[in-house]
Amino acid sequence: MFVGRKMFAVLDRTGELVVKLPPERVQELIHAKVGRGWSPGSGLPLKEYVAISLAHCAEWSRFAREARAYMGGRS
């Protein structure tokens, strides 16, 4: 999913929803065990990305809207 040319959400190869959010929000979700740090294959998680587990798929649309709002406000 994109805002203009900027990606804010994607399904990764495990089927989890990956969203781009502020680093503080990413850490909140990781600590709450809603998601995990996400890496595009480098092994090092990116600070603005979190993979939301399938156990929380009922909330995916809310996280996608939050990510879109975050990315829509960035230049």
GIWO-V273775 format. One line per field, one symbol per residue. phi: phi as a letter, one per 20 degrees, with the letter a starting at -180 (. if undefined). burial: I if it has 24 or more other C-alpha atoms within 12 Angstrom, else O. A space follows every 10 residues. Layout:
BEGIN
phi=???
burial=???
END
This chain:
BEGIN
phi=.cdmddfcbb eefeneedcd cggffgfgff femebcgccf pfndfefdcc eefffdffdg ffffffffff ffedd
burial=OOOOOOIIII IOOOOIIIII IIOOIIIOIO OOOIIIIIOO OOOOOOOIII IIIOOOOOOI OOIIOOIIOI IOOOO
END
